[in-house]
């Protein structure tokens, strides 16, 4: 799991594309207050490619711009403008002009529009990038499809042959992008292709590649997340319990009866919530049974003991608070849509789906729409660090109209919880609903 807490990032404010496909000029001002911007328009105007260019540039991978004709791509951040300009002559030479304007200063560098695998392909003459399969090259001699790792494993490094810099070699560009991050949730999100095969020496290449179910991968990942969180919780509890006597001797805090009762009641409520979502068992209830102090007069020693006990229990539960909040959102959003089945949390197995009879259902036996709903919400809640630029392509896929109508309210809620900015490419008027104030329409040139 990516750490959810992250340092403040430079927020993206505007996207500008000039000469896309030789036809389109787009300017997109992001909705910073609501943190969600919707790209809407007919097929072919570049919604998905705009997301792809944002993601590629922020990952310092300009090879995407080889596949998408574009004269100029500009990202405006708070106080900075990052631009990649590609003239016709530059495109023929697989290069572009990268510029950063920040604080009244300007930096410029000529960079290659390609990866190291592109460099190797240009050297050997028999490898060709597949435009229909991002990140894949074809060996024209035998039709094999190769990932970038496989190209490098087969044919070695191109570093000694490079004539111009790749983006990651430009110091000021690399330094600037340490303050930005993106995550692209693509339209094809239920199946993952695995190009590499660990433990077999050279990576195997073939026309058909093994795939795994995304929803099963997320289930396994969550089991690890939950296990790690519970291990941290256990270590925190053990440390506090072991040091309780020493800290009690030195303790000076003393809550009165009213404050103690208020805090004890709050702890009981929190513990009950954690038990309800499945991350605490009843046997691990730290507060035990309901505790009434209204008619009990505590002496000074008793008050200090109870005060430290309450403070320690709060610290123990605080270790699970963020995870519990995200689990609550996941269960509420998913189970509010599923019919005759539900998702729940199991301490040993992680994410579990059950039918009305409480019989287990494999996660990959859920419908495509149910899997999309689960994967989307899981990724937003558990795989996106704070202050990330989240790029979502066609969230309406496999979703019934009623679920499409819930997508935007759910996203707005999660974006504020996790403090990320989302840019969504959609064809669906049901996704937009009544929030056309969040929409950036991409259409034909005037």
N, C-alpha and C positions, 0 to 999 in steps of 0.2 A: 504493500500500500504506500502510495506517495504521501509524504508528510503533509497534512492539511494546513498547518500553520506555515506561513512563508513571509519573508520580508516584503515591504511595500514594493510594488512594481510600477513602472511607468505606464499609465493607462493609455490605450489607443483611443483616439478621438475621431479620426477621419480616414477614409480609404478613397484613393483616387486611381482610376485606371484610364489610360489614354491609348487609343488605337487598338483596343482588344479585337482580335480577328480582323483588324484593318477597318473596323466599322464603328465600334462602340466606345464612347467616353462615359465613364460612370464616376459620380461623386457620392459617397455615402457618409453622412454624419451620424455618428453613433449616439444612441440614447443613454447617456451616462447616468442619469438619475435612476432609471428603471433597470439599467444594466442589460437590457435585451434589445437587439435590433433585428428586424425581420426583413430579409431580402426576398422580394416577390416580383415575379415577372414571367413571361412566356419562355418556353424552351429555347435554348440557343443564345440567350443574351449574356451568359457568363456567370450565373449565380454560383455554381459549383466551382468553376475555375477561379473565381474571386476568392473563395474560401481556400482553395488549394494554393494560390499564390501567397496569401497571408501566412499560411502554415509553413510553406516551403522557405520563404524569406526569413521568418523568425527562427527556423531551424538551421539557417545558414546553408540551405541546399537550393542552389539556383538552377538545378537541372530541370525542374518543373517548367521553367520559362523557355526551355528548348521546345516544349510540346505546345505551348500556348502563345500564339503571335500577339505581342503586346509591345507598344513603343515605350511606355512609361508606367511605372507602378510606384505609387507614393503612399506612405503611411505617416500620418501626423499624430504625434504623441504630445503630451503636455510638455511644451518647451522644446520639442525636437521634431525634425522631419527627416525621415529615411526614404531614399528614393533609389530605384533601379531603372536606368534608362537604357534602351536597346535600339540603336539605329539599325537600318537595313544592312549596312556594312558590318556592324558589330555582330548581328545575328548570323551572317554568313561565316564569321570567324569564331562563332560560339563564345562571344564575350559580351559584357555589359559594363556600364559605368555606374558604380555604386557611390552614393553621396549621403553624408549625414550633416545636417545643419542643426547646431545646438548651441545655445548661449551666445549667439552672435558669431560663432566660429563655423567653418565649413571644412569637411574632410572629403576627399574623393579618391577612389581607387578603381582600376580596371580589373575586373574579375572574370573568371571563366564561367560560362553557363553550363556547368556539368559537374559530375562527380569524378572520382578517380577511375571508376569503371568506364566512364565516357572517354577519359584520356586513353585508357588501355584499348578501348574499341577503336579509337582513331589510329593507334599504332599497329594493331594486328591486321585490321582490314576485313575480318570475317565476322565481327560481332556487330549487331545492330540493335539499338534500343527499340523495344516494342512500345508503340504509342498506345496500344489498347491495354497494356498491362504495366502500370506504373512501377518503376524500379526493377524492371526485368529486361534482360538482353537475350537475343536469339543468336545462337551459333549457326551461321548460314551454311556451314558445311554439312551439318547433320540435323538441324532443326531443334537442337536442345535449347531449353530455356534456362537462363542462369540468373540468379540473384546477384546483387553487387558483391556480397561476400564470396560467392562462388567464382565470379570473374576474378577477384583478387587472389583467391586461393589457386585458381588454375593458371593465371598469367602473371602474377607478381605485381609489384608496385610500379606506378608511373612517375614517381616523384622526380627521378632524374631527368625526365623528358618534358616537364611542365614549363611552358613558356610564360604564362601569366598566373597570378595568384588565384587560388580558390578562396571563396568568402571566409572560411574559417581561419585562413592565414593572415587576414587583415586585422591588425591589433585593435584599432578603434572600433571596428564593426563587432568583433568578438566581445569587447568590453561593454559596448552598449547593450547587446542582446543578453548579457547576464541579468539585466533588469526586466526582461520580458520572457514570457513563455506562452505557448499555445497548445491546445489539444484539439485534434480534428476527429470528430465522431462522424465517420463516413456513412454513406447510404447503405453500403454492404457491411453490416455489423454483426450478423448472426453466425458467420463462419470465418475462421481464421486460417490462413494458409501458412504452412510452416516450410520455409525454403531450406532451412538448415537441419541437419540430422546429427546431433552431438554423438561423439564416441565412434565415428566411422572414418576418422582421418579426413580426407578430402570430402567436401560436402557433395552429396549425391544430387544429380540433376536429371530430370526426366520431364516428359510432357505433362504427366499428371502428378500433382504434389499432394502430400497428405494434408488433411485439414482437421480442425477440431471445432467443436461447438463452443461458441463464445459463452453461452449461458452456463455450460458445464465448467469452463475455465473460471468464470466469475464465482461459481459456487465453491470451487477448490480454493480460490484466492481468499474469499471471505472467511473460510474455515481457518486459514492461516492468520488473517487479520484478527479474528475473534480470539484465537489461541494466544497470540502475542499480547493482546489487550488484557486477557485474563491473567496471563503470567505477570505482566506489569502490576496489575491490581493485587495479585498475591504477594509480590515482593514488597509493594508499598504497605500492605496490611501487616506483613510479617515484621518489617522494620519498625512500624509504629507500635506494634504489640510488644516487641522485645525491649523497646526503649521507654515504654510507658512508665515503669516505676521510677526511673531516674528523672524523667521529665515531670512527673507528678510532684516529686520532692521540691523541684525548683519552680513549680507553677505558681503564678500569682493571679491569673485571670479568674474571675468569679462572676458568672451570670446569675441574675436574680431568678426567682421562680417563674416569672412571666416569660422572660427571655428563654430560659431553659425549656419551658413547655412549648413555646413557639418553634424552637429549633428541633425539638424531639418530634413534633408533629410533622414538620417539613421533612425530616429524615425518614419517617415512616412512609410518607407519600412517595418520596424518591425511590426508596427501596421497593415499594409495591410496583412502581412503574418499571423498574429494572427487571423485576421478576415477571411482570406481564409480558415484556418483549422477549424474555428468554435468556438474558445475560447473567442473571443471578438465580440460583435455586433457593427454595424456601429455607433449606437448612443453612444457607449462608446469610440469612437475614441478620444484618448487623444490629438492628434496633430491637429485635425480639418482639415482644408483645406491646400493645399499647401502654404507654406510661403516663400516668396522671400525677401532676405535681400540685394541683390547685389546693389540695387540703393537706399537703405535706410540708412541714417546716424543716428545711435543711440547715444544718449547722455549717460553719465555715469550711470544714474539711470535706464534708459531703458535697457541698456546692463546687469546690475546686475539682473534686474527682469527676463529678458529672459534667462540669464544663470541659475538662480535658477530653473526656470520653466523647462528648458531642463534637468537639473540634476534630478529633482523630477520625471519627466516622465520616464527617463531612469531607475530609481530605481523601479518605479511601474511595468514597463515591465520586468525588471530583475526577479521579483517574479514569472513570468510565463515562463521564458526562457527555463528552463530545461524541463518542461512539454511540451512546444510547440515543442521542438526539438524531443522529443520522439514520440509525436503524428505525426509529419511530417514523421518520419521514418516509423511508423506503416502504415499510409495511403499510402505512396509511395510504400512500399513493397507489401502490400495486394492488393491495387487497380491496381497495375501494372500487376497482375496476373488474377484478377477476369474478367469474360466476361459477358457483359450485366447486370452488377450490380456493385454497389460500396459501400464502407464503408465510412461513414462520421461521424462527431462529432456533437452532438446536446447538447446544454447547459442544457436542462432539462432531456433528456433521456440517455445521454452518447453516447454509440456506437450504430449507426443506419445503417442498410443495406437497400439499395433501388435498384429497378430495373431500366431499361432504361426510364420508364414512371414516375419515382420518387415515385412509390408506395412502401410503407414500406414492408420489408420482415423480419419475425422473424429470429433471428440469428441462431436458431437451425433448420431452414429450408434450410440453406446453405448446399451444398454437404459436404460429410465427408472430402474431400480434402480441400475445402474452410475453413471448421472449423479448421482442423489441421493447416492450414497456419495462420489463425487468432490467435488461441490459442498459437501457438509456438512463433510468433513474439510478441504478447502481453506479454507473460510470460517473455521473454528475456528483454523486454523494461521496464516493469512496476513491475515485481515481483522478480527481481534479483538485490540485492545490489552490489555495487562496490566490486571488489576483491573476488568475490565468485567463487568457483569451480563448473561450470555448467556441469552436466552429462546428455547427451541426447541419448536416446535409439531409434534407427530405425526412424530417421526423414523422411525417404522416404515413410512411410505408407500413403496410399491413395493419394499420389502425382503423377501427371503425370510426365513423363520423363522430359519435359521442365521445370517444377517447381523444380524437383530434381536438375537440372543443376544450378538453381539460388540459391539453399539453401546455399551452402558454401560461395559464395560472400556476400550474405546477412548476414550470421553469422559473417564473418570476420569484416564486417563493424560495426555491432552492438556490437561485443566484444570490439572493440576499443572505441566506443562511451561510453559504460557502464563499461569499464575496468574490465572484468571478463575473466577467463580462461575456455575454453570449451573442454570437452572430449566427442567425438561422436562415438557411436557404430553403424556401418552401414554395410549392405550387398551390397549397390548399387554402382556400378562403376560410375554412373552418378552424385552421390553426390561428389565423389572424383574428377572427371573430370581430369584436367591436373595438379592438385595439389597433386601429389603422394609424394611430399616432406613433406607433412603434415601427411602422413600415417604411422601408426605403424601396421604392419601385424602380426596377431596372427594365427599361423598354427600348424600343427602336430609336435611333437618332432622329432629332426633330427635322 
